[in-house]
Amino acid sequence: MALLLSVVLLCGVADFTRSLSITTPEQMIEKAKGETAYLPCKFTLGAEDQGPLDIEWLLSPADNQKVDQVIILYSGDKIYDDYYQDLKGRVHFTSSDLKSGDASINVTNLQLSDIGTYQCKVKKAPGVGNKKIQLTVLVKPSGTRCYVDGSEEIGNDFKLKCEPKEGSLPLRYEWQKLSNSQKLPTSWLAEMNSPAISVKNATTEYSGTYSCTVKNRVGSDQCLLRLDVVPPSNRAGTIAGAVIGILLALVLIGLIVFCCHKKRREKKYEKEVHHDIREDVPPPKSRTSTARSYMGSNHSSLGSMSPSNMEGYSKTQYNQVPSEDFERAPQSPTLAPAKVAAPNLSRMGAVPVMIPAQSKDGSIV
């Protein structure tokens, strides 16, 4: 009997110290990235709870290496929401009168970094209460693409594929045919809930419009696919055309190389011929030597003549060298016909002299 009384007294003390209670049960919340998460925290006060009201929300990040962070606080009738930089400006109390018993918050524009355990603590001395809420942020499927992997020809094997750009696992797939006969081949039934459908020995009956819907716990996305099974293309003609095109390209390249090589050979030949001609021409003699040889030859030719017979020779021709001889190769001077007869020259003791003929460039003919 005494033992029972002690238990009742202890329970009464416990009820007295825990007169403040949070009525919201612990729960798990799943939301999509970018959405707003409502985290409830409702509480009731006892008549004994007369102290100042303090409300504190803590976050235990999914990364166990990080310590608990205060994300928002109500104390002394003021709200402080700049404790946690990652949630700054994104966490707010839902009620404008927290003393009414609603300490719930909203977390806007959810990010994957917001995943973790949120704890609501309410204190109004002597009462104290707290509750935990597990928040999971998922990425809903988006950017889904449908395509055919293979050649859409009769008799071929290929695959119909459905791939979302992003989306949290697990993902569920659902294929449907939207046009023509909506009856699907029995071989496809086992793959209607998979990301790819294998098509074997395709026929024209498979042609049509298909849809693929991707789902997870927070959303879904869909894409459409148009399948046209056509007769096989003329591969032999295609290959032949490709070969002919390659051969023509090779011939064209060969012609270009040949023309370039030929042009280079012609230029090289012209340079060699021009160089050979310049080497065959002897260097011209100086004007002074030309004039001297001209005057010397005239003097030697006239040395055998007597003074009486030199009157007929033009002094101008003897004393002057034609200016044109300075501009061209030396030539053998042409003597004016002598007025003295050959018998007279013999009697005067003249000796006949043979002067070799010369070309314009000065060489002996």
Buried (B, 14 or more C-beta within 10 A) or exposed (E): EEEEEEEEEEEEEEEEEEBBBBEBEEEEBBBBBEBEBEBBBBBBBBEBBEEEBBBBBBBBBBEEEEEEBBBBBBEEEEEEBEBBEEBEEBBBBBEEEBEEBBBBBEBEEBEEEBBBBBBBBBBBEBBBBBBEBBBBBBBBBBEBEBEBEBBBBEEBEBBBBBBBEEBBEEBEBBBEBEEEEEEBEEEBEEBEEBBBBBBEEBEEEBBBEBBBBBBBBBBBBBBEBEBEBEEEEEEEEEEEEEEEEEEEEEEEEEEEEEEEEEEEEEEEEEEEEEEEEEEEEEEEEEEEEBBEBBBEBBEEBBEBBEEEBEEEBEEEBBEEBEEEBBEEBBBBBEBEEBEBEEEBBEEEEBEEEEEEEBEEEBEEE
